[in-house]
Amino acid sequence: MSTTAHAAPSIPGYTLGTPTVPRSPLSMEELALLQKTVLFTEEDVKYLRLSGEVLAGQEEAVLDVWYGFVASHPHLVYYFGRKADGQPDGEYLAAVRKRFARWIQDTAAANYDQAWLDYQYEIGRRHHRTAKNRTDGAPSVDNISYRYLPAFIYPITATLKPFLAKKGHGAEEVEKMHQAWLKSVILQVTLWSQPYILDGDF
Ligand code: HEM
């Protein structure tokens, strides 16, 4: 049973906590060591929970900014493009956006259990050629070039900060929520990297 998933209207292709998700090659002990390495503590869990309250209802506004960033950069929107004519695939963009909104809530609510760890591996596979396009049957390019995954951590987290400040919290609390997000996204993108890395090297 997943402790991460809430009861939610079903989102096509969102499979956290279901048996279709393959087991992460990483153990829970190795996850704990990675958390220590990024200085992720219980305090970060507390501030992520608070961010969940702050971001509730703001998901679409956040996604407008993130999708706007991707849409305004041809080298990024390319990865949502159709192989046939290179044009962005609207259905693919819309399907992924629903799971992205859910990911905002999941990042705030994460319990770092086996189901969560397994889904990180799955999200990595969905960016990599092992499983990109498969979830939505998208007619898009086969692989997201790895270099953009870590680079994307900066715009994702920097643009989130104003939204963390929108519900009247003080500068110190906003900063703590922001740092917790930064650590969590670094942790997640590190886990998502595994399919890109030669066996034995991760
Ligand atoms: C910090 C880095 C990134 C974050 C936090 C992020 C987040 C996400 C999330 C939450 C999903 C949906 C996962 C699910 O299926 O449940 C997703 C899918 C996707 N992302 Fe990213 N992403 C990042 C980097 C990138 C970059 C650099 C691109 C290139 C434009 C990209 C393009 C895509 C595409 C095309 C999908 C759909 C994959 C599929 O076919 O299933 N992502 N991303």
Residues whose N, C-alpha, C, O or C-beta is under 5 A from the ligand:
A	BS01	HEM	G13 L76 V77 Y79 F80 V96 R99 F100 W103 I123 R126 H127 A131 K132 N133 R134 T135 I144 Y148 L149 F152 I153 I156 V189
